[in-house]
Amino acid sequence: MKFDRLRLRNFKPYADTDLQFTDGVTVIHGLNGSGKSSLLEACFFALYGSKALDGTLDDAVTTGADETDVELWFTHAGEEYKITRELRRSGGSISTRTCVLEGAETAVEGARDVREFVGEELLRMDSEAFRNCAYIRQGEVNRLINASPRERQEMIDDLLQLGKLEEYRERARDARLGVEDVLADKRGGLNKLEEQIERKEGKELHDRLNELESELSELDDEIERFEGNREDARETRDEAESVIEQAEERESELEELNEEIEELEASIRETESEREELLEEITEIRERIDEREAELDELADAAGIDAATEAAVAEAREELDDREATLRERRQEQRDRVTGLENDAESLENEAERLREQATEKRERADELEQEADDAETDRDDLRNTLDEVVREREEIEERFADTPVEMGEAETHRESLREELDEIQAEIEETVGALASARDRVEEAEELLEEGNCPECGQPVEDSPHVDTLEDDRERVEELSARLGELNGRKEELKADIEDAESLVEAESRAEVLAERHETKTERVEELDAEIESDRAEAEERREEAEELEVEAEETEADAEEKAADAEDAREQVAELDEELDAIEERRDRLDAVEEALDAIDDAEAEIDRLRERRESKAELAAERRDRLDDLRERRDELREAFDRERVERAREQREKAVDYLEQVEAKLDSLSEQRDELTGEIGSVENEIEELEALREDREELAETVADLESLHEETEQLERTYGDLRAELRQRNVESLERMLNETFDLAYGNDAYSHIELDGEYDLTVFQKDGTPLSPDQLSGGERALFNLSLRCAIYRLLSEGIEGAAPTPPLILDEPTVFLDSGHVSRLVDLVEEMRGFGVRQILIVSHDEELVDAADELVTVEKDTTTNRSTARREDAATLSSATALLESGD
């Protein structure tokens, strides 16, 4: 796999970055904290999504942004792919909105599906395996050495796909154990079938079946005979029951007639009794009417009317209504007057209260104004002190300019002139570097010709060659250019120092302008405060005078309110007198109501007497109708008594009893015979079922015997398969251990390269041991910090090399990524790291990406990516540079010095 292009928008410190990658070694260079590692993390995130992050998706989004886009173009196994991941903020969290992997004939959507396609189909390694193999992250260089042998074994086995063989072996073992369980179960089942068949064959089931069928035939004949006798008995019983039913119907009708006759006689007696009760009730009502008429005279006198008649009551009510209307009108007038006076008094009291509140507010406002004036005086004094400080600071800045050749206001122009001169010097340096390189080439060419003596092409002497003739001039030219280059570099450093001084003067000049503005602003503020103080004190005096006037007005208003309250109290007394007169009218109206109630009660009683008389006459008519019905019923009863034949009924009852007795006996007999037949039938069915079961058991035995034989064969096959996978995994692991040990020794010897250690051993359990020259074994964690770092880098590179050579053509490896590998290395070891990178290129590693701020690694780079961070916006930018040109320029400068 090779990364081709990376485009970022709002990913960590990158606002908008588009970067191309090429084959070979690419060094990502920049200061600490500039965002170099974030570029590699973006590639890792594009491949594996959230699994590549140490935190959450929120950590991938640039601070202050709501969306992030990451696009990675890469080539794998000759095909080009592109992965796009888009993150968006929704609510309070970040989630993946779009995740797509596109290829020439491939399209995968969804974060999980893309991650699985990359890990399973393309690289055949998940994110954890990617870290262990190709991506040596900053701070994780010791990851493999700190791992236990078992953890190291699992990491390397997974990378080399040996974990699949162990998975297959475990599957074969599970299959073998499963076959063993099934085989044991089937063998047990076969033994049970043999026992069941043996027991059933010992019962002689076919002979027993013939005996039972003969007994069943004889029993069916006997049941048929008893059933014929039962039908004859049922006919006799039914005929007798018909005669008895007719007799019982007549007896029932006679009983019903007697009951109805008795009920009619009782109801006639009851009706007569009710008529007597109604007569008594009419007499009682008449007596009550007489009593109420006697009370009417007393009620009329109490109500103040001449006669107890409805007309007299109506006339008295009309007089009361007129008087009541007059009194209520007068009372309402007085109540309205009370309300008006009370409202006036309340309004005047509220007005007095409002006036006092205004007076209080004006006094409080006067106090606030006095306080504001005092505060303003304090602020004015503070501002005057600040103005003195501003004047002193500006005088200091003017004194500083007095010591320089630059006048106040010309600092920025002076700085720009120095920058222009620096640019001119830089251009002349670059021109001088080119001229110096050409001059040195001519000198080297001439010296080589002089050493040869004759031209290697034509064989002629080179004494008169123009190259040789100008050699001394060229040497002088080289010395002049070298000297000039040194002068230019010296002037460049002087200009940089002058620019720094100019920058300081520009800042001082800017500060002086700020101080001038502050002096003007604060002077204006002092004048404003003087005016505010005078205004506040004048307004305070005015507010106190207004408060005194409001207090006088409030006292006058309170006196008016008290006068209104006294008038309201007189009006309330008049309302009370009118209420007493209205109560007297209501009492007389109650007496008139009593007269009306008595007249209504007498009328109701007369109506009740009329209703009771009508009921009494109705009951007399009902009693006459019931007597006629009673005569008809007595006549029908006499007719039924003459038609009843008791002797015939008795004979029918005797015949029915005999038939019923026989039927009970024959039913019991038939039930017994039926039970015997059911038992025989059940036994026959049971025997037939057992015969069928015997045949089925024999068939099951044959099938199960065949299954047991197949399972025994399958068990042998699974045992063999389990052994094969185990042996193959052990053999491949041993091969890998030997290859990895060899590659690790080669790589470590190249990376470390001294006489302290003889070799490294790696056993079958991936346990590592470093041997000194004297044969003393050491654990890797006993090495020094730099040695341990080189050891781990060597181990990582050996694993990567083994993985690349072991499955070449099947799953091309990803780029080798080293993130800050020089953290624990001194300058000598950094040079060894450069040799290690060159060696990995020699092993055929197509693309190596290195993040570092170390200048020595630039020499090993084919491409250089420079990362810078803007301290103002805190955003990073990345740009490609030609590493070869940069390295050449650096070498020329060093040789010139």
Secondary structure, DSSP 4 states (H G I P E B T S, - for coil): -EEEEEEEEEETTEEEEEEE--SEEEEEEE-TTSSHHHHHHHHHHHHHGGGG-SS-GGGGBPTT-SEEEEEEEEEETTEEEEEEEEEEEETTEEEEEEEEEEESS-EEESHHHHHHIIIIIISS--HHHHHHHTEE-TT-TTHHHHS-HHHHHHHHHHHTTHHHHHHHHHHHHHHHHHHHHHHHHHHHHHHHHHHHHHHHHTT-HHHHHHHHHHHHHHHHHHHHHHHHHHHHHHHHHHHHHHHHHHHHHHHHHHHHHHHHHHHHHHHHHHHHHHHHHHHHHHHHHHHHHHHHHHHHHHHHHHHT-SSSSHHHHHHHHHHHHHHHHHHHHHHHHHHHHHHHHHHHHHHHHHHHHHHHHHHHHHHHHHHHHHHHHHHHHHHHHHHHHHHHHHHHHHHHHHHHHHTSSSPTT-HHHHHHHHHHHHHHHHHHHHHHHHHHHHHHHHHHHHHHHHHHSB-TTT--B-TT-HHHHTHHHHHHHHHHHHHHHHHHHHHHHHHHHHHHHHHHHHHHHHHHHHHHHHHHHHHHHHHHHHHHHHHHHHHHHHHHHHHHHHHHHHHHHHHHHHHHHHHHHHHHHHHHHHHHHHHHHHHHHHHHHHHHHHHHHHHHHHHHHHHHHHHHHHHHHHHHHHHHHHHHHHHHHHHHHHH--HHHHHHHHHHHHHHHHHHHHHHHHHHHHHHHHHHHHHHHHHHHHHHHHHHHHHHHHHHHHHHHHHHHHHHHHHHHHHHHHHHHHHHHHHHHHHHHHHHHHHHHHHHH-SSSEEEEEE-TT--EEEEETTS-EE-GGGS-HHHHHHHHHHHHHHHHHHHHHHSTTTSPPPPEEEESTTTT--HHHHHHHHHHHHHHHHTT--EEEEEE--GGGGGG-SEEEEEEEETTTTEEEEEEEEHHHHHHHHHHHHHH-
